[in-house]
Amino acid sequence: MKATGVVRRIDDLGRVVIPKEIRKTLRIKEGEPLEIFTDREGQVILKKYSPIGELSEFATGYAETLSKTTGHIACITDKDTVIAVSGGSKKEYLEQNISDELEQLMEDKEVYTSNENSNVAVPITKNDNNNRKYNAQVIYPIISNGDTIGTVILLSKEANTKMNEVETKVAQSAAAFLGSQMEI
């Protein structure tokens, strides 16, 4: 744990204000749910709640099925990190923070399909650099109860690969299924 040097008092309703700087650094927005944990030493730990994170084992199996079915790299994200990957380097993607561009697509609830073999690719993680280009991508938002809670992503780094309507429909089906699981 990292000390911030910030001290806050609990008000008469039991509330504590999380400083703006910390909320901004951790990308915690107004109205976002936080999980509360305690440990044996009496520490209280707040963690951003990821509803799809509860399905991470299930999402891993789903990503494996998507990858085997399509032959592409399959990633499933929550709002902050890649929670499942198959067909690609786990070290490169798994538990990496998502890029600002991907976060914006989620915020806009936008479906993205790359143009064939264009030099423009949406970076998936913050660690993506300009040396690596995806030749083809489909990014589909996972929506539950009207809110975007993550994405289903199909990627290919291979030349002459195109994402067509089939890949888009597969990603759409996966996103709809995962979203419906969160509503149960």
ChimeraX commands (.cxc) that place a marker at each C-alpha (Angstrom):
marker #1 position 0.00,0.00,0.00 radius 0.5
marker #1 position 1.14,3.52,-0.74 radius 0.5
marker #1 position 0.66,6.35,1.77 radius 0.5
marker #1 position -0.81,9.53,0.31 radius 0.5
marker #1 position -0.43,11.78,3.34 radius 0.5
marker #1 position -4.11,12.71,3.06 radius 0.5
marker #1 position -6.22,12.53,6.22 radius 0.5
marker #1 position -10.02,12.81,6.21 radius 0.5
marker #1 position -12.53,12.73,9.06 radius 0.5
marker #1 position -15.71,10.67,9.03 radius 0.5
marker #1 position -18.82,12.86,9.15 radius 0.5
marker #1 position -21.87,12.24,11.33 radius 0.5
marker #1 position -23.42,10.04,8.60 radius 0.5
marker #1 position -20.31,7.82,8.39 radius 0.5
marker #1 position -19.07,9.29,5.09 radius 0.5
marker #1 position -15.49,9.91,4.03 radius 0.5
marker #1 position -14.56,12.14,1.12 radius 0.5
marker #1 position -12.03,10.65,-1.30 radius 0.5
marker #1 position -9.86,13.54,-2.52 radius 0.5
marker #1 position -10.29,14.65,-6.12 radius 0.5
marker #1 position -6.63,13.95,-6.96 radius 0.5
marker #1 position -6.98,10.31,-5.88 radius 0.5
marker #1 position -10.32,9.91,-7.71 radius 0.5
marker #1 position -8.73,11.34,-10.86 radius 0.5
marker #1 position -5.63,9.14,-10.61 radius 0.5
marker #1 position -7.72,6.00,-10.09 radius 0.5
marker #1 position -10.34,7.11,-12.66 radius 0.5
marker #1 position -13.18,6.93,-10.15 radius 0.5
marker #1 position -16.17,8.87,-11.43 radius 0.5
marker #1 position -19.18,10.15,-9.53 radius 0.5
marker #1 position -21.71,7.40,-8.96 radius 0.5
marker #1 position -19.25,4.54,-9.59 radius 0.5
marker #1 position -19.56,1.67,-7.13 radius 0.5
marker #1 position -16.68,0.76,-4.81 radius 0.5
marker #1 position -16.17,-2.53,-3.00 radius 0.5
marker #1 position -15.22,-2.34,0.68 radius 0.5
marker #1 position -12.81,-4.86,2.18 radius 0.5
marker #1 position -11.31,-5.16,5.66 radius 0.5
marker #1 position -8.27,-7.08,6.80 radius 0.5
marker #1 position -7.18,-8.54,10.13 radius 0.5
marker #1 position -5.16,-5.44,11.01 radius 0.5
marker #1 position -8.31,-3.30,10.86 radius 0.5
marker #1 position -7.53,-1.66,7.54 radius 0.5
marker #1 position -10.40,-0.65,5.29 radius 0.5
marker #1 position -9.68,-1.10,1.60 radius 0.5
marker #1 position -11.76,0.49,-1.15 radius 0.5
marker #1 position -11.58,-1.04,-4.61 radius 0.5
marker #1 position -13.33,-0.08,-7.82 radius 0.5
marker #1 position -16.15,-2.55,-8.32 radius 0.5
marker #1 position -16.06,-4.43,-11.61 radius 0.5
marker #1 position -19.29,-6.33,-12.20 radius 0.5
marker #1 position -17.79,-8.22,-15.13 radius 0.5
marker #1 position -14.71,-8.95,-13.05 radius 0.5
marker #1 position -16.88,-11.37,-11.06 radius 0.5
marker #1 position -17.16,-13.37,-14.27 radius 0.5
marker #1 position -13.41,-13.39,-14.99 radius 0.5
marker #1 position -13.11,-17.20,-14.91 radius 0.5
marker #1 position -16.15,-17.48,-17.16 radius 0.5
marker #1 position -14.80,-14.68,-19.38 radius 0.5
marker #1 position -11.50,-16.55,-19.76 radius 0.5
marker #1 position -13.34,-19.61,-21.07 radius 0.5
marker #1 position -15.43,-17.44,-23.34 radius 0.5
marker #1 position -12.31,-15.72,-24.74 radius 0.5
marker #1 position -10.76,-19.14,-25.44 radius 0.5
marker #1 position -13.88,-20.21,-27.32 radius 0.5
marker #1 position -13.95,-16.96,-29.33 radius 0.5
marker #1 position -10.29,-17.34,-30.25 radius 0.5
marker #1 position -10.64,-20.97,-31.30 radius 0.5
marker #1 position -13.81,-20.23,-33.29 radius 0.5
marker #1 position -12.49,-17.17,-35.14 radius 0.5
marker #1 position -8.75,-17.84,-35.22 radius 0.5
marker #1 position -8.12,-14.32,-33.86 radius 0.5
marker #1 position -6.84,-12.93,-30.58 radius 0.5
marker #1 position -9.82,-12.49,-28.25 radius 0.5
marker #1 position -9.83,-10.07,-25.31 radius 0.5
marker #1 position -12.53,-9.25,-22.80 radius 0.5
marker #1 position -12.20,-6.10,-20.72 radius 0.5
marker #1 position -14.00,-4.46,-17.87 radius 0.5
marker #1 position -14.01,-0.65,-17.67 radius 0.5
marker #1 position -10.37,-0.51,-16.56 radius 0.5
marker #1 position -8.36,-3.59,-17.48 radius 0.5
marker #1 position -8.17,-6.61,-19.76 radius 0.5
marker #1 position -9.67,-9.44,-17.69 radius 0.5
marker #1 position -9.38,-12.30,-20.21 radius 0.5
marker #1 position -7.27,-13.03,-23.29 radius 0.5
marker #1 position -6.80,-15.99,-25.58 radius 0.5
marker #1 position -4.85,-16.50,-28.79 radius 0.5
marker #1 position -2.33,-13.82,-27.85 radius 0.5
marker #1 position 0.30,-13.04,-25.25 radius 0.5
marker #1 position -1.26,-12.98,-21.80 radius 0.5
marker #1 position 1.70,-10.91,-20.56 radius 0.5
marker #1 position 1.00,-8.33,-23.24 radius 0.5
marker #1 position -2.71,-7.90,-22.41 radius 0.5
marker #1 position -3.93,-9.58,-19.23 radius 0.5
marker #1 position -4.54,-7.23,-16.30 radius 0.5
marker #1 position -3.14,-4.30,-18.29 radius 0.5
marker #1 position -4.95,-0.96,-18.06 radius 0.5
marker #1 position -7.00,-0.14,-21.12 radius 0.5
marker #1 position -6.06,2.76,-23.39 radius 0.5
marker #1 position -7.77,6.14,-23.33 radius 0.5
marker #1 position -9.04,5.51,-26.87 radius 0.5
marker #1 position -10.69,2.24,-25.84 radius 0.5
marker #1 position -12.15,3.91,-22.77 radius 0.5
marker #1 position -13.66,6.60,-25.03 radius 0.5
marker #1 position -15.21,3.96,-27.31 radius 0.5
marker #1 position -16.80,2.39,-24.23 radius 0.5
marker #1 position -18.06,5.71,-22.95 radius 0.5
marker #1 position -19.65,6.40,-26.34 radius 0.5
marker #1 position -21.04,2.81,-26.53 radius 0.5
marker #1 position -19.47,2.67,-29.96 radius 0.5
marker #1 position -18.83,-0.44,-32.04 radius 0.5
marker #1 position -15.51,-0.29,-33.88 radius 0.5
marker #1 position -14.46,-2.36,-36.88 radius 0.5
marker #1 position -11.17,-1.45,-38.50 radius 0.5
marker #1 position -10.89,-0.75,-42.19 radius 0.5
marker #1 position -9.02,-3.46,-44.00 radius 0.5
marker #1 position -5.30,-3.30,-43.32 radius 0.5
marker #1 position -5.33,0.38,-42.44 radius 0.5
marker #1 position -2.51,1.91,-40.46 radius 0.5
marker #1 position -5.03,3.19,-37.93 radius 0.5
marker #1 position -5.68,0.87,-35.01 radius 0.5
marker #1 position -7.26,1.48,-31.64 radius 0.5
marker #1 position -4.66,0.76,-28.95 radius 0.5
marker #1 position -6.02,-1.78,-26.48 radius 0.5
marker #1 position -3.77,-1.15,-23.48 radius 0.5
marker #1 position -1.92,1.89,-22.22 radius 0.5
marker #1 position 1.29,-0.02,-22.99 radius 0.5
marker #1 position 0.45,-0.29,-26.70 radius 0.5
marker #1 position 3.01,1.63,-28.66 radius 0.5
marker #1 position 3.13,2.77,-32.25 radius 0.5
marker #1 position 5.43,-0.12,-33.22 radius 0.5
marker #1 position 2.58,-2.60,-33.03 radius 0.5
marker #1 position -0.35,-2.28,-35.40 radius 0.5
marker #1 position -3.36,-4.50,-35.54 radius 0.5
marker #1 position -4.27,-5.27,-39.11 radius 0.5
marker #1 position -7.86,-5.95,-38.17 radius 0.5
marker #1 position -10.00,-5.26,-35.10 radius 0.5
marker #1 position -13.57,-5.57,-33.90 radius 0.5
marker #1 position -14.43,-3.89,-30.60 radius 0.5
marker #1 position -17.93,-4.38,-29.22 radius 0.5
marker #1 position -19.19,-2.84,-25.95 radius 0.5
marker #1 position -20.68,-5.06,-23.25 radius 0.5
marker #1 position -23.81,-3.30,-22.05 radius 0.5
marker #1 position -25.71,-4.26,-18.91 radius 0.5
marker #1 position -28.71,-2.34,-17.60 radius 0.5
marker #1 position -27.94,0.46,-20.07 radius 0.5
marker #1 position -24.33,0.96,-18.88 radius 0.5
marker #1 position -21.16,-0.11,-20.66 radius 0.5
marker #1 position -19.29,-2.48,-18.35 radius 0.5
marker #1 position -16.57,-3.69,-20.73 radius 0.5
marker #1 position -15.77,-4.80,-24.26 radius 0.5
marker #1 position -15.31,-7.89,-26.38 radius 0.5
marker #1 position -12.37,-7.47,-28.74 radius 0.5
marker #1 position -11.19,-9.55,-31.68 radius 0.5
marker #1 position -7.73,-8.69,-33.03 radius 0.5
marker #1 position -5.42,-9.84,-35.76 radius 0.5
marker #1 position -1.81,-8.86,-36.31 radius 0.5
marker #1 position -1.51,-10.94,-39.47 radius 0.5
marker #1 position -1.25,-9.25,-42.84 radius 0.5
marker #1 position -4.20,-9.48,-45.23 radius 0.5
marker #1 position -6.63,-10.27,-42.43 radius 0.5
marker #1 position -10.01,-8.60,-42.60 radius 0.5
marker #1 position -12.75,-8.42,-40.02 radius 0.5
marker #1 position -16.08,-8.85,-41.71 radius 0.5
marker #1 position -19.70,-9.18,-40.71 radius 0.5
marker #1 position -19.12,-12.65,-39.26 radius 0.5
marker #1 position -16.54,-11.41,-36.73 radius 0.5
marker #1 position -18.72,-8.43,-35.89 radius 0.5
marker #1 position -21.71,-10.71,-35.24 radius 0.5
marker #1 position -19.59,-13.07,-33.13 radius 0.5
marker #1 position -18.34,-10.15,-31.00 radius 0.5
marker #1 position -21.89,-8.77,-30.78 radius 0.5
marker #1 position -23.25,-12.13,-29.62 radius 0.5
marker #1 position -20.50,-12.51,-27.02 radius 0.5
marker #1 position -21.03,-8.97,-25.71 radius 0.5
marker #1 position -24.81,-9.44,-25.53 radius 0.5
marker #1 position -24.42,-12.76,-23.72 radius 0.5
marker #1 position -21.92,-11.39,-21.18 radius 0.5
marker #1 position -24.10,-8.32,-20.64 radius 0.5
marker #1 position -27.17,-10.48,-20.03 radius 0.5
marker #1 position -25.25,-12.58,-17.48 radius 0.5
marker #1 position -24.67,-9.42,-15.43 radius 0.5
marker #1 position -28.40,-8.65,-15.38 radius 0.5
marker #1 position -29.30,-11.98,-13.78 radius 0.5
marker link #1:1,2 radius 0.2
marker link #1:2,3 radius 0.2
marker link #1:3,4 radius 0.2
marker link #1:4,5 radius 0.2
marker link #1:5,6 radius 0.2
marker link #1:6,7 radius 0.2
marker link #1:7,8 radius 0.2
marker link #1:8,9 radius 0.2
marker link #1:9,10 radius 0.2
marker link #1:10,11 radius 0.2
marker link #1:11,12 radius 0.2
marker link #1:12,13 radius 0.2
marker link #1:13,14 radius 0.2
marker link #1:14,15 radius 0.2
marker link #1:15,16 radius 0.2
marker link #1:16,17 radius 0.2
marker link #1:17,18 radius 0.2
marker link #1:18,19 radius 0.2
marker link #1:19,20 radius 0.2
marker link #1:20,21 radius 0.2
marker link #1:21,22 radius 0.2
marker link #1:22,23 radius 0.2
marker link #1:23,24 radius 0.2
marker link #1:24,25 radius 0.2
marker link #1:25,26 radius 0.2
marker link #1:26,27 radius 0.2
marker link #1:27,28 radius 0.2
marker link #1:28,29 radius 0.2
marker link #1:29,30 radius 0.2
marker link #1:30,31 radius 0.2
marker link #1:31,32 radius 0.2
marker link #1:32,33 radius 0.2
marker link #1:33,34 radius 0.2
marker link #1:34,35 radius 0.2
marker link #1:35,36 radius 0.2
marker link #1:36,37 radius 0.2
marker link #1:37,38 radius 0.2
marker link #1:38,39 radius 0.2
marker link #1:39,40 radius 0.2
marker link #1:40,41 radius 0.2
marker link #1:41,42 radius 0.2
marker link #1:42,43 radius 0.2
marker link #1:43,44 radius 0.2
marker link #1:44,45 radius 0.2
marker link #1:45,46 radius 0.2
marker link #1:46,47 radius 0.2
marker link #1:47,48 radius 0.2
marker link #1:48,49 radius 0.2
marker link #1:49,50 radius 0.2
marker link #1:50,51 radius 0.2
marker link #1:51,52 radius 0.2
marker link #1:52,53 radius 0.2
marker link #1:53,54 radius 0.2
marker link #1:54,55 radius 0.2
marker link #1:55,56 radius 0.2
marker link #1:56,57 radius 0.2
marker link #1:57,58 radius 0.2
marker link #1:58,59 radius 0.2
marker link #1:59,60 radius 0.2
marker link #1:60,61 radius 0.2
marker link #1:61,62 radius 0.2
marker link #1:62,63 radius 0.2
marker link #1:63,64 radius 0.2
marker link #1:64,65 radius 0.2
marker link #1:65,66 radius 0.2
marker link #1:66,67 radius 0.2
marker link #1:67,68 radius 0.2
marker link #1:68,69 radius 0.2
marker link #1:69,70 radius 0.2
marker link #1:70,71 radius 0.2
marker link #1:71,72 radius 0.2
marker link #1:72,73 radius 0.2
marker link #1:73,74 radius 0.2
marker link #1:74,75 radius 0.2
marker link #1:75,76 radius 0.2
marker link #1:76,77 radius 0.2
marker link #1:77,78 radius 0.2
marker link #1:78,79 radius 0.2
marker link #1:79,80 radius 0.2
marker link #1:80,81 radius 0.2
marker link #1:81,82 radius 0.2
marker link #1:82,83 radius 0.2
marker link #1:83,84 radius 0.2
marker link #1:84,85 radius 0.2
marker link #1:85,86 radius 0.2
marker link #1:86,87 radius 0.2
marker link #1:87,88 radius 0.2
marker link #1:88,89 radius 0.2
marker link #1:89,90 radius 0.2
marker link #1:90,91 radius 0.2
marker link #1:91,92 radius 0.2
marker link #1:92,93 radius 0.2
marker link #1:93,94 radius 0.2
marker link #1:94,95 radius 0.2
marker link #1:95,96 radius 0.2
marker link #1:96,97 radius 0.2
marker link #1:97,98 radius 0.2
marker link #1:98,99 radius 0.2
marker link #1:99,100 radius 0.2
marker link #1:100,101 radius 0.2
marker link #1:101,102 radius 0.2
marker link #1:102,103 radius 0.2
marker link #1:103,104 radius 0.2
marker link #1:104,105 radius 0.2
marker link #1:105,106 radius 0.2
marker link #1:106,107 radius 0.2
marker link #1:107,108 radius 0.2
marker link #1:108,109 radius 0.2
marker link #1:109,110 radius 0.2
marker link #1:110,111 radius 0.2
marker link #1:111,112 radius 0.2
marker link #1:112,113 radius 0.2
marker link #1:113,114 radius 0.2
marker link #1:114,115 radius 0.2
marker link #1:115,116 radius 0.2
marker link #1:116,117 radius 0.2
marker link #1:117,118 radius 0.2
marker link #1:118,119 radius 0.2
marker link #1:119,120 radius 0.2
marker link #1:120,121 radius 0.2
marker link #1:121,122 radius 0.2
marker link #1:122,123 radius 0.2
marker link #1:123,124 radius 0.2
marker link #1:124,125 radius 0.2
marker link #1:125,126 radius 0.2
marker link #1:126,127 radius 0.2
marker link #1:127,128 radius 0.2
marker link #1:128,129 radius 0.2
marker link #1:129,130 radius 0.2
marker link #1:130,131 radius 0.2
marker link #1:131,132 radius 0.2
marker link #1:132,133 radius 0.2
marker link #1:133,134 radius 0.2
marker link #1:134,135 radius 0.2
marker link #1:135,136 radius 0.2
marker link #1:136,137 radius 0.2
marker link #1:137,138 radius 0.2
marker link #1:138,139 radius 0.2
marker link #1:139,140 radius 0.2
marker link #1:140,141 radius 0.2
marker link #1:141,142 radius 0.2
marker link #1:142,143 radius 0.2
marker link #1:143,144 radius 0.2
marker link #1:144,145 radius 0.2
marker link #1:145,146 radius 0.2
marker link #1:146,147 radius 0.2
marker link #1:147,148 radius 0.2
marker link #1:148,149 radius 0.2
marker link #1:149,150 radius 0.2
marker link #1:150,151 radius 0.2
marker link #1:151,152 radius 0.2
marker link #1:152,153 radius 0.2
marker link #1:153,154 radius 0.2
marker link #1:154,155 radius 0.2
marker link #1:155,156 radius 0.2
marker link #1:156,157 radius 0.2
marker link #1:157,158 radius 0.2
marker link #1:158,159 radius 0.2
marker link #1:159,160 radius 0.2
marker link #1:160,161 radius 0.2
marker link #1:161,162 radius 0.2
marker link #1:162,163 radius 0.2
marker link #1:163,164 radius 0.2
marker link #1:164,165 radius 0.2
marker link #1:165,166 radius 0.2
marker link #1:166,167 radius 0.2
marker link #1:167,168 radius 0.2
marker link #1:168,169 radius 0.2
marker link #1:169,170 radius 0.2
marker link #1:170,171 radius 0.2
marker link #1:171,172 radius 0.2
marker link #1:172,173 radius 0.2
marker link #1:173,174 radius 0.2
marker link #1:174,175 radius 0.2
marker link #1:175,176 radius 0.2
marker link #1:176,177 radius 0.2
marker link #1:177,178 radius 0.2
marker link #1:178,179 radius 0.2
marker link #1:179,180 radius 0.2
marker link #1:180,181 radius 0.2
marker link #1:181,182 radius 0.2
marker link #1:182,183 radius 0.2
marker link #1:183,184 radius 0.2
view
